[in-house]
Amino acid sequence: MTNSKRLSSADVDTLSTEYSAVDATKTASFEQLALGQKVSIRPERNDAKWYRKLFALPAYYWILIAQVVVVLPHAAHLPLWLIGFAAVSIAAQLPHIKAKFKKLSHLKRIYQSVQMLGFLLGLLGLWLTYSTAFGLDMGVAFLVLCLVSKLWELYKRRDAYVVLNLSLFVLAALFLMDQGLLTTLEVIVGAVIVLLAFIALNDDSNASGDGRLRTLGVLGVGALPLLLVLFLFFPRLPPLWSVQLSGQQAVTGVSNSMSPGDFANLGQSTELAFRVEFADERPPQQQLYWRGLVFSDFDGVTWRPASQKGQWSSRLQAPAWIQNAFATVPDESRAAPVNYKVILEPTQQNWLFGLDYPFSQQPDINTTSDFTLTKDQPVTQQLRYDVSQFASMRIDPVLTKASRRENLALPNEGNPQARALAKQLFEQSGSDPVRYIAAIEQWINRTEFRYTLSPPRLNTNRIDEFLFETKAGFCEHYSSSFTFMLRAAGIPARVVAGYQGGEPSRNGNVWEVRQMDAHAWTEVWLEGQGWVRVDPTAFVAPERVEQGMNTMTEQQGAAMFGNGASAQISYQQYQMLQTLRRLSDQASYYWQKDVVGYDQDKQADSLLKWFNISSIMQQIIWLATSAVSVMAILVFVIWYRRRKRWHPADLPLAQLSKRVAKHDKLLARNDNEGQLAWLERLASAIDSRQDDTAHSTSQLTDSNDPIVIQAKLIEIRQNYRQLRYGRLSTFDSSHSKYQERLKQLKKDVRALL
């Protein structure tokens, strides 16, 4: 007989039944919640902290939480009706909502009808919203619609797996719309919640939720090295998100028209417009006029760009009007161009910004006849482009009849006071345009004009009301009125909209231009000089041009925002938001520059510099080698953490068991058998089967005498009992007596090996 503890067939059946019952309970917990049945999920623990209760939630609730986190970030660009349908769909899956439907078949029939009707109406809504069956935003909206519709048939675990996998695709679609730091944080949070839902789905019987966070940490830490390897070595592909978005409105501070007087209050936004990296020394603050659109068409209320413009692409030879602009400047007067790089935030418009007068050699950027940089497609993602500024130029020294007519046009009626004043000042100036401009400046200085972001609203004759009644406004008011006065005197003039100034970043490496720096000025055509920039805002608030909008706001304080308590509140909000936005913009800059901007060129430069990789084959070899190495390290770490750890006294016996198993597997120690019981069984087997065992154990010792073997086994058993359960078990393993007995145990075992 042996002392081996073996499971009987009845025991196996009992354990199988118990495990089946546990799995059935696990399945019933999810399915019962999905069907709205009233079940006791798990006992309440009043002493548990809120985060422990959160991790202990059943998988069904984690799936619903994941849907909220996944869909919510899409609210910024998806139609409101789709977000509303998503909210209703998620709420309808709550167990107490489903419990309203008593019969399960009744529940499924109603939910299936809502699913089909909602999906079909959703398709119709997408068509009416986007007016196309294609497009990036249309595709993302359709993906969200599919996810939301799938929630209406969330009954079994396989449905949950489909929902969670589809949620990951919906999360990834956020990067098609934006690759900013905030979007990345939203995706990371969403991915963590989805992974927790996966973990809970496979661990739903865990009533306390212990170990779920640890499992998430193991998955995340294991994925980070592989993520780094793929980021560094995986060949950079052109971005999939360069597709044009539809149905978007402009978010930049410069729009395609200008109507001074439409708004009684202009909010001063600290949102970033673009960054600039200068190759050499930056021009002075007062020369930083970032040219955007040029407005030549005026209907008495609104300024708009001219309908017809010449356009030159850098892919073609420069036309005569550009060549003439350079030719009219003597060689000794030509200054070296200022080279810089602009990092433009998404504007959803196709015009760009550059210092007067901008040129770009990039093949996808064009230059209009009024020196506006344009793209073929709207700027839907952050855009980097190189520009050169040529300041010493004469633009249109000879004005064409069409251009003269265009930049002199005024409505036949309206603003009679401004027209009369223009005629009077022009006559007093001897019909000299330069003296006339000086006369307007003197008249403004003699009159109590003021620069404010809270001007009164203007009505019909806006120029007259501003010049003779309100006398308060910002740059649009002054540039519009000044241009009107010039045209009324027969001097060609136009309005230029863009930005002026800016400020250095927190570390001073780049120049930042914000929406608060949006500005409008005037260009006047003078005989023999061409178009000349004149900023009428400087007549009233020269500090706006010389020091920048931010400095001016800090100096004037709440007065910039009007009068009373509301102005003080607006100013305090501005200061707080400005500080926070600067910090976030700085982090966003490095994210865009070093992570999102890690394109093919930067990857090639960094790989050649760090790893001396100069070909795509070497890059692939490095990628494969690094990935395999990382995977091998991860496998080793997992194995090392999960390996069987032996007690110092158990390890010699484990070696003895392996040696015995080579000759008789029945004599080896079973996994569920204690060491002392195994040694006793081994000694009994040798004693009861001396003839057979003598042959099978002839390799255990130099002596074939079973009595010698039994004596060794008895001594080993005594030493082991002392080390594991006797007085020595209380000693530290480094204790001299403990080490002495352990050495004796190892010596006895080696005698049998």
C-alpha positions in Angstrom: 0.0 0.0 0.0 1.0 3.6 -0.5 0.2 6.9 1.2 -0.6 8.6 -2.1 -3.6 10.8 -2.0 -5.5 10.3 -5.3 -8.8 11.8 -6.3 -11.5 9.3 -6.8 -14.0 9.5 -9.7 -16.6 10.6 -7.2 -14.4 13.5 -6.1 -13.7 14.5 -9.6 -17.4 14.6 -10.4 -18.1 16.6 -7.2 -15.4 19.2 -8.1 -16.6 19.4 -11.7 -20.1 20.1 -10.4 -18.9 22.8 -8.1 -16.9 24.5 -10.8 -19.8 24.3 -13.1 -22.0 25.9 -10.5 -19.5 28.7 -10.0 -19.4 29.4 -13.7 -23.1 29.3 -14.0 -23.4 31.8 -11.2 -20.8 34.0 -13.0 -22.8 33.8 -16.2 -26.1 34.4 -14.5 -24.8 37.5 -12.9 -24.1 39.2 -16.2 -27.1 37.9 -18.1 -29.5 38.6 -15.3 -28.4 42.2 -15.2 -28.6 42.4 -19.0 -32.1 41.1 -18.9 -33.2 43.5 -16.1 -33.8 40.8 -13.5 -33.8 41.8 -9.9 -30.9 39.9 -8.4 -28.7 40.4 -5.4 -25.4 41.1 -7.0 -23.1 41.0 -3.9 -23.3 41.8 -0.3 -22.8 45.5 0.7 -19.6 46.5 2.5 -20.3 49.7 4.4 -16.7 50.0 5.5 -15.3 49.8 1.9 -14.0 52.9 0.3 -15.6 54.4 -2.7 -12.8 53.2 -5.1 -13.1 49.7 -3.8 -16.8 49.7 -4.4 -16.1 51.1 -7.9 -13.7 48.3 -8.8 -16.1 45.7 -7.3 -18.9 46.7 -9.7 -20.1 43.8 -12.0 -18.8 43.7 -15.6 -22.2 44.9 -16.9 -21.9 48.2 -15.2 -18.3 48.6 -16.3 -19.4 48.2 -19.9 -22.0 51.0 -19.6 -19.4 53.3 -17.9 -17.0 52.5 -20.8 -19.7 53.6 -23.3 -20.1 57.0 -21.6 -16.3 57.6 -21.6 -16.0 56.5 -25.2 -18.8 58.5 -26.7 -18.5 61.7 -24.7 -15.3 63.1 -26.3 -17.0 62.8 -29.7 -19.6 65.4 -28.6 -17.3 68.2 -29.8 -17.6 67.3 -33.5 -20.7 65.0 -33.8 -24.3 66.3 -34.3 -26.2 66.8 -31.1 -29.0 64.5 -32.1 -26.5 61.6 -32.4 -25.1 62.3 -28.9 -28.7 62.5 -27.6 -29.5 59.1 -29.1 -26.3 57.7 -27.5 -27.3 59.0 -24.1 -30.8 57.5 -24.4 -29.3 54.2 -25.6 -26.9 53.9 -22.7 -29.5 54.9 -20.1 -32.0 52.3 -21.6 -29.5 49.5 -20.7 -29.6 50.2 -17.0 -31.0 47.1 -15.2 -33.7 49.0 -13.4 -34.9 50.5 -16.7 -35.0 47.0 -18.3 -36.8 45.8 -15.2 -39.8 47.9 -16.3 -40.5 45.3 -18.9 -41.8 42.3 -17.0 -41.6 39.6 -19.7 -38.2 38.9 -21.2 -39.5 38.2 -24.7 -41.4 41.5 -24.5 -38.1 43.3 -23.6 -36.2 41.8 -26.5 -39.0 42.5 -29.0 -39.3 46.2 -28.0 -35.5 46.7 -27.8 -35.0 45.1 -31.2 -37.7 47.4 -32.7 -36.0 50.5 -31.2 -32.6 49.3 -32.5 -33.8 48.9 -36.1 -35.8 52.1 -36.1 -33.0 54.1 -34.4 -30.4 52.8 -36.8 -32.5 53.6 -39.9 -33.4 57.1 -38.6 -29.7 57.6 -37.7 -28.7 56.9 -41.3 -31.2 59.4 -42.5 -30.0 61.9 -40.0 -26.4 61.4 -41.1 -27.4 62.0 -44.7 -29.3 65.2 -43.9 -26.5 66.4 -41.6 -23.5 65.9 -43.9 -25.3 65.7 -47.3 -22.9 63.0 -48.4 -22.2 59.3 -48.0 -18.5 59.8 -47.8 -16.1 61.9 -45.7 -14.1 61.5 -42.5 -16.6 63.0 -40.1 -19.4 61.1 -41.8 -17.5 57.9 -41.3 -16.8 58.6 -37.6 -20.4 59.4 -37.0 -21.5 56.2 -38.7 -19.1 54.2 -36.5 -20.6 55.8 -33.4 -24.1 55.0 -34.6 -23.1 51.4 -35.1 -21.8 51.2 -31.5 -24.9 52.9 -30.0 -27.2 50.6 -32.0 -25.4 47.5 -30.8 -26.2 48.4 -27.2 -29.8 47.6 -27.8 -29.0 43.9 -28.0 -26.6 43.7 -25.1 -27.9 40.4 -23.5 -25.0 37.9 -23.5 -21.2 38.0 -22.9 -20.4 37.7 -26.6 -22.5 40.9 -27.2 -20.3 42.6 -24.5 -17.1 41.5 -26.3 -18.4 43.0 -29.5 -19.4 46.2 -27.8 -16.0 46.6 -26.1 -14.0 45.8 -29.3 -16.1 48.3 -31.2 -15.5 50.9 -28.5 -11.7 50.7 -29.1 -12.3 51.6 -32.7 -14.5 54.5 -31.8 -11.8 55.7 -29.4 -9.1 55.5 -32.1 -11.4 57.5 -34.4 -10.8 60.5 -32.1 -7.2 60.8 -33.5 -8.7 61.2 -37.0 -10.2 64.5 -35.8 -7.4 65.8 -33.7 -4.0 64.6 -32.4 -3.6 67.2 -29.6 -2.5 66.4 -26.0 -6.0 66.7 -24.6 -7.3 64.2 -27.2 -4.5 61.8 -26.3 -5.4 62.0 -22.6 -9.1 61.4 -23.5 -8.1 58.3 -25.5 -5.8 57.0 -22.7 -8.6 57.4 -20.1 -11.1 55.7 -22.4 -8.7 52.8 -23.2 -8.1 52.2 -19.5 -11.9 52.1 -18.8 -12.4 49.7 -21.7 -9.6 47.4 -20.5 -11.1 47.5 -17.0 -14.4 46.4 -18.5 -12.6 43.5 -20.3 -10.9 42.5 -17.0 -14.2 42.7 -15.1 -15.9 40.7 -17.8 -13.4 37.9 -17.3 -13.5 38.3 -13.5 -17.1 38.8 -12.8 -17.2 36.3 -10.0 -14.8 38.4 -8.0 -17.1 40.1 -5.6 -14.5 42.3 -4.0 -12.8 43.4 -7.2 -9.4 42.7 -5.8 -6.7 42.2 -8.3 -8.4 44.0 -11.2 -6.2 47.1 -10.9 -3.1 45.0 -10.6 -4.0 43.1 -13.7 -4.5 46.4 -15.5 -1.0 47.6 -14.3 0.6 44.4 -15.6 -1.0 44.8 -19.0 0.0 48.5 -19.2 3.6 48.1 -18.0 4.1 45.2 -20.4 2.8 47.2 -23.3 4.9 50.4 -22.8 8.3 49.0 -23.9 6.7 47.6 -27.1 5.0 50.9 -27.7 8.3 52.7 -27.4 9.9 50.3 -29.9 7.1 50.7 -32.4 7.2 54.5 -32.1 11.0 54.7 -32.7 11.4 52.1 -35.4 8.1 51.4 -37.2 8.2 53.2 -40.6 6.3 56.5 -40.4 3.4 56.5 -42.8 1.5 59.5 -44.1 -1.2 60.5 -41.7 -4.7 59.0 -42.4 -6.3 62.1 -40.9 -5.3 64.6 -43.6 -8.7 64.1 -45.1 -10.8 67.3 -45.3 -13.6 67.7 -42.7 -17.0 68.9 -43.7 -19.6 70.9 -41.9 -17.1 72.7 -39.7 -17.1 76.4 -39.0 -14.1 78.6 -38.6 -12.6 78.7 -35.2 -9.8 81.2 -35.9 -9.9 84.8 -34.7 -9.8 86.0 -38.3 -12.9 85.3 -40.4 -13.5 85.8 -44.1 -15.4 89.0 -43.5 -15.3 92.0 -41.1 -18.4 93.9 -39.8 -17.4 96.4 -37.2 -20.3 97.1 -34.9 -22.0 93.7 -35.0 -20.9 92.9 -31.5 -21.2 95.1 -28.4 -18.5 93.0 -26.6 -15.4 91.4 -28.0 -14.1 88.6 -25.8 -10.4 88.5 -25.5 -9.4 84.8 -26.1 -6.0 83.5 -25.1 -6.4 80.5 -27.3 -3.3 79.8 -29.4 -3.5 80.8 -33.1 0.0 79.7 -34.3 3.6 79.4 -33.2 6.6 80.7 -35.0 10.2 79.4 -34.9 12.6 82.0 -36.3 15.8 80.8 -38.0 17.6 84.0 -37.0 16.9 87.1 -35.0 13.2 88.0 -34.6 12.0 91.3 -36.0 10.9 94.0 -33.5 7.5 93.8 -31.9 6.0 96.7 -33.9 7.0 95.1 -37.2 5.2 91.8 -36.5 2.2 92.2 -38.8 1.0 88.7 -39.6 -0.8 89.1 -42.9 -3.9 87.1 -43.6 -6.9 88.2 -45.7 -7.2 91.4 -47.7 -10.6 93.1 -47.8 -11.4 95.3 -50.8 -15.1 94.9 -51.2 -17.3 97.1 -48.9 -21.1 97.3 -49.0 -21.4 99.9 -46.2 -21.6 97.3 -43.4 -19.2 94.4 -44.2 -15.8 94.2 -45.7 -15.0 91.1 -47.8 -12.2 89.9 -50.1 -12.3 90.8 -53.7 -13.9 88.1 -55.9 -11.1 88.1 -58.6 -7.4 87.6 -57.6 -4.3 86.6 -59.4 -2.6 83.6 -57.8 0.9 82.2 -58.1 2.1 78.8 -57.1 5.7 78.1 -56.1 5.6 75.2 -58.5 5.5 77.7 -61.3 7.6 80.6 -62.4 6.8 83.8 -60.5 4.5 86.1 -62.6 5.3 89.6 -63.6 3.6 91.3 -60.7 5.9 89.5 -58.2 9.0 90.0 -60.3 8.2 93.7 -60.6 7.8 93.9 -56.8 11.5 92.9 -56.4 12.7 94.8 -59.5 11.5 98.1 -58.2 13.8 97.9 -55.2 17.5 98.8 -55.7 19.9 96.0 -54.9 21.6 98.0 -52.1 18.2 98.5 -50.4 17.2 94.9 -50.4 17.5 93.4 -46.9 18.1 89.7 -46.4 14.8 87.8 -46.0 13.7 86.7 -42.6 13.2 82.9 -42.6 10.9 81.3 -40.1 8.6 78.3 -39.6 4.9 78.7 -38.7 3.0 76.0 -36.8 -0.6 76.9 -37.5 -3.5 75.5 -35.4 -6.5 74.1 -37.3 -8.7 76.9 -38.7 -11.0 75.0 -41.1 -10.0 77.7 -43.7 -7.6 77.6 -46.6 -5.7 80.9 -45.9 -2.4 81.1 -44.0 -0.5 83.8 -42.2 2.9 85.3 -42.7 4.8 88.5 -42.0 4.4 91.3 -44.6 5.3 90.3 -47.3 5.3 86.5 -47.2 6.6 84.0 -49.7 6.7 80.2 -49.4 8.5 77.7 -51.6 6.4 74.8 -50.5 4.6 73.2 -53.5 1.2 73.0 -51.7 1.1 76.7 -50.8 0.1 79.5 -53.2 0.4 83.3 -53.1 -2.4 85.5 -54.3 -1.9 88.9 -56.0 -2.5 90.7 -52.7 0.1 88.5 -50.9 -2.2 86.1 -49.1 -0.8 82.6 -48.6 -3.4 79.9 -49.4 -3.7 76.1 -49.3 -5.6 74.0 -51.8 -7.6 72.4 -48.9 -8.7 73.9 -45.6 -6.4 73.5 -42.6 -8.1 70.8 -40.6 -5.0 69.7 -38.7 -2.0 71.4 -37.2 0.1 72.6 -40.2 3.8 73.4 -40.4 5.1 75.5 -43.3 8.2 77.5 -44.0 7.9 81.2 -44.9 10.3 84.0 -45.9 9.6 87.7 -45.4 10.8 90.3 -47.9 10.2 93.7 -46.3 11.8 96.0 -48.8 9.4 95.7 -51.6 7.2 98.0 -53.7 3.8 96.3 -54.2 1.9 97.5 -57.3 3.9 100.7 -58.0 1.6 101.0 -61.0 -2.0 100.4 -60.1 -4.2 98.9 -62.8 -7.5 100.5 -63.6 -9.4 97.4 -62.3 -7.5 97.4 -59.0 -8.0 101.2 -58.6 -11.7 100.9 -59.2 -12.0 98.0 -56.8 -10.1 99.8 -54.0 -12.0 103.1 -54.4 -15.5 101.6 -54.5 -18.0 102.9 -51.9 -21.8 102.6 -51.6 -23.6 105.5 -53.2 -25.4 106.4 -50.0 -24.7 106.3 -46.3 -22.3 107.9 -43.8 -22.7 111.6 -45.1 -20.8 113.1 -42.1 -17.7 111.0 -42.8 -17.8 111.8 -46.5 -18.1 115.5 -45.7 -15.2 115.4 -43.2 -13.1 113.5 -45.7 -13.7 116.1 -48.4 -12.9 118.9 -45.9 -9.7 117.5 -44.6 -8.5 116.5 -48.0 -8.9 120.1 -49.3 -7.2 121.5 -46.3 -4.3 119.1 -47.0 -3.8 120.5 -50.5 -5.0 117.2 -52.0 -1.8 115.6 -50.8 -2.4 112.0 -49.7 0.5 111.9 -47.2 -0.6 115.2 -45.6 -4.2 114.0 -45.6 -3.3 110.9 -43.6 -1.5 113.1 -41.1 -4.6 115.4 -40.9 -6.8 112.4 -40.1 -4.4 111.3 -37.4 -4.4 114.9 -35.9 -8.2 115.0 -36.0 -8.4 111.6 -34.2 -5.9 112.8 -31.6 -7.9 116.0 -31.0 -11.1 114.0 -30.5 -11.7 111.8 -27.5 -11.4 108.4 -29.1 -10.6 105.4 -27.0 -9.6 101.8 -27.5 -11.9 99.3 -25.9 -13.1 95.7 -26.2 -16.6 96.7 -25.1 -17.8 99.3 -27.7 -21.4 100.3 -28.1 -23.3 98.5 -30.8 -23.6 100.3 -34.2 -26.6 100.5 -36.5 -27.0 101.6 -40.1 -24.5 104.4 -40.7 -21.7 102.7 -38.8 -18.9 104.9 -39.9 -20.7 108.1 -38.9 -21.9 106.6 -35.6 -18.4 105.5 -34.6 -16.6 108.7 -35.7 -19.0 111.3 -34.4 -21.0 109.5 -31.6 -19.6 106.5 -29.8 -15.9 107.2 -30.5 -15.0 103.9 -28.9 -13.9 100.7 -30.6 -11.1 98.3 -31.3 -8.9 97.7 -34.4 -11.7 96.8 -36.8 -13.5 100.1 -36.1 -10.4 102.2 -36.7 -9.2 100.4 -39.8 -12.7 100.3 -41.4 -13.4 104.0 -40.7 -9.9 105.1 -41.8 -10.1 103.1 -45.1 -13.6 104.6 -45.7 -12.2 108.1 -45.2 -9.3 107.4 -47.7 -11.6 106.1 -50.3 -14.0 109.0 -49.8 -11.1 111.3 -50.7 -10.3 109.4 -53.8 -7.3 107.5 -52.4 -7.2 103.7 -53.1 -7.2 101.8 -49.8 -8.0 98.4 -48.4 -8.2 96.6 -45.1 -5.9 93.7 -44.1 -6.9 91.3 -41.4 -4.5 89.1 -39.5 -2.6 89.3 -36.3 -0.2 91.7 -34.8 2.5 91.1 -32.2 2.6 88.0 -30.0 4.8 87.0 -27.1 7.6 84.5 -26.4 6.8 81.1 -24.9 7.5 80.3 -21.3 11.0 78.9 -22.2 11.5 81.6 -24.9 12.2 79.1 -27.7 9.3 79.9 -29.9 7.0 82.9 -30.6 3.4 82.5 -29.7 0.5 84.4 -31.4 -2.9 84.0 -29.8 -6.4 84.9 -30.8 -6.2 88.0 -28.6 -3.6 89.3 -31.1 -6.1 89.4 -34.0 -5.8 92.7 -35.7 -6.8 94.7 -38.7 -5.0 97.6 -40.4 -5.1 99.6 -43.6 -3.0 99.6 -46.8 -2.9 102.8 -48.7 -1.8 103.1 -52.4 0.6 106.1 -52.8 2.0 107.2 -56.1 5.6 105.9 -56.7 5.5 103.8 -53.5 2.7 101.3 -54.2 0.8 99.8 -51.2 2.0 101.2 -47.9 0.8 99.9 -44.5 -0.8 102.4 -42.1 -2.2 101.2 -38.8 -4.9 103.7 -37.6 -5.1 101.9 -34.3 -1.7 103.3 -33.4 -3.2 106.8 -33.7 -5.3 106.0 -30.5 -3.4 103.2 -28.8 0.2 103.1 -29.9 1.1 100.7 -27.0 -1.2 98.1 -28.8 1.3 97.9 -31.6 4.6 98.7 -29.8 4.1 96.4 -26.7 1.5 93.9 -27.8 -2.1 93.2 -26.7 -1.2 91.3 -23.6 1.0 94.1 -22.2 -1.7 96.7 -23.0 -4.3 94.6 -21.2 -2.2 94.2 -18.2 -1.5 98.0 -18.1 -5.1 99.1 -18.5 -6.6 96.2 -16.5 -10.4 96.0 -16.2 -10.8 99.2 -18.1 -10.2 97.2 -21.3 -13.4 95.2 -20.7 -15.8 98.1 -19.9 -17.0 99.6 -16.7 -18.5 98.2 -13.4 -18.2 94.9 -11.6 -18.7 92.8 -14.8 -15.6 94.3 -16.3 -13.6 93.4 -13.2 -14.9 89.9 -13.3 -14.0 89.6 -17.0 -10.5 90.8 -16.4 -9.9 88.3 -13.5 -11.2 85.5 -15.6 -8.9 86.6 -18.4 -5.9 86.5 -16.1 -6.7 83.1 -14.7 -7.4 81.5 -18.1 -4.3 83.1 -19.6 -2.0 81.4 -17.1 -3.7 78.0 -17.4 -3.7 78.2 -21.2 0.0 79.1 -21.4 0.9 76.1 -19.4 -1.3 73.8 -21.5 0.0 75.4 -24.7 3.5 74.8 -23.7 2.8 71.1 -23.0 0.9 70.9 -26.3 3.8 72.4 -28.2 6.3 69.8 -27.1 3.7 67.0 -27.7 3.0 68.2 -31.3 6.7 68.9 -32.0 8.3 65.7 -30.6 5.5 63.1 -30.8 2.9 64.0 -33.4 5.6 65.8 -35.5 7.8 62.7 -35.4 7.5 62.2 -39.2 9.6 60.3 -41.8 12.3 63.0 -41.8 12.7 63.2 -38.1 12.7 59.5 -37.7 15.4 59.1 -40.4 17.5 61.8 -38.7 17.1 60.3 -35.2 17.7 56.7 -36.3 20.8 57.7 -38.3 22.1 59.7 -35.3 21.4 57.2 -32.5 21.6 53.8 -34.2 23.4 54.5 -37.5 20.4 53.2 -39.5 20.6 54.4 -43.1 18.2 52.0 -45.0 14.7 50.7 -44.6 16.0 47.1 -44.4 18.2 48.0 -41.4 15.2 49.8 -39.8 13.1 46.6 -40.2 15.8 44.5 -38.8 16.2 46.8 -35.8 12.4 46.8 -35.4 12.1 43.0 -35.4 15.1 42.5 -33.2 13.9 45.1 -30.6 10.4 43.7 -30.7 11.5 40.1 -30.2 13.9 41.2 -27.4 11.1 43.1 -25.6 8.8 40.2 -25.9 11.4 37.8 -24.7 12.1 40.0 -21.7 8.4 40.2 -20.9 8.0 36.4 -21.2 11.0 35.9 -18.9 9.7 38.4 -16.3 6.3 36.7 -16.4 7.9 33.3 -16.0 10.2 34.5 -13.3 7.3 36.0 -11.3 5.2 32.9 -11.7 7.9 30.2 -11.3 7.6 27.8 -8.4 9.5 29.1 -5.4 11.1 26.4 -3.3 11.9 26.7 0.4 15.6 26.1 1.0 14.8 22.8 2.7 12.4 21.7 -0.1 14.7 22.3 -3.0 17.0 19.2 -2.3 14.0 17.0 -1.9 12.6 18.2 -5.2 15.9 17.2 -6.9 15.7 13.8 -5.2 12.1 13.3 -6.5 13.2 14.1 -10.1 16.0 11.5 -9.8 13.7 8.9 -8.5 11.1 9.6 -11.2 13.6 8.7 -13.9 13.6 5.1 -12.6 10.1 4.7 -11.2 7.5 7.4 -11.7 5.2 5.9 -9.1 7.8 6.7 -6.4 8.1 10.4 -7.3 6.3 12.9 -5.1 2.8 14.0 -6.2 2.0 17.7 -6.3 -0.6 17.3 -3.6 1.6 15.2 -1.4 3.6 16.6 1.5 7.4 16.1 1.7 7.3 14.1 5.0 4.5 11.9 3.7 6.4 11.3 0.5 9.6 10.3 2.3 7.6 7.9 4.5 6.0 6.4 1.4 9.3 6.1 -0.3 10.8 4.3 2.7 7.8 2.0 3.0 8.0 1.2 -0.7 11.7 0.2 -0.4 11.0 -1.9 2.7 8.0 -3.8 1.2 9.5 -4.3 -2.2 13.1 -5.1 -1.4 13.8 -7.4 -4.3 12.2 -5.2 -7.0 13.2 -1.9 -5.4 16.8 -3.0 -5.0 17.0 -3.2 -8.8 15.1 0.0 -9.4 16.9 2.0 -6.7 20.4 0.7 -7.5 21.3 4.1 -8.8 20.3 5.9 -5.6 23.5 5.0 -3.7 26.7 3.2 -4.1 25.3 0.5 -1.8 22.4 -1.7 -2.9 21.4 -2.4 0.7 17.9 -1.1 1.2 18.7 -0.7 4.9 21.3 2.0 4.1 18.8 3.8 1.9 16.1 3.7 4.6 18.6 5.0 7.2 19.4 7.9 4.9 15.7 8.6 4.3 15.0 8.6 8.0 17.8 11.0 8.7 16.6 13.3 5.8 13.1 13.2 7.2 14.3 14.2 10.7 16.5 17.1 9.4 13.6 18.3 7.2 11.2 18.2 10.1 13.5 20.3 12.2 14.0 22.9 9.4 10.4 23.2 8.5 8.4 22.4 11.7 10.8 22.1 14.6 12.8 24.5 16.7 15.0 25.5 13.8 12.0 26.7 11.7 11.8 29.8 14.0 15.4 30.7 13.2 16.5 33.0 10.4 17.7 31.1 7.4 21.1 32.7 7.7 21.5 31.5 11.3 24.5 29.2 11.9 22.6 26.3 13.4 20.0 26.5 10.6 22.7 26.5 7.9 24.5 23.6 9.6 21.3 21.4 9.6 20.5 22.5 6.0 24.0 21.5 4.8 23.6 18.1 6.5 20.2 17.6 4.7 21.8 18.5 1.3 24.7 16.1 2.1 22.3 13.2 2.8 20.4 13.9 -0.3 23.6 14.0 -2.4 24.5 10.6 -1.0 21.3 9.2 -2.6 21.7 11.0 -5.9 
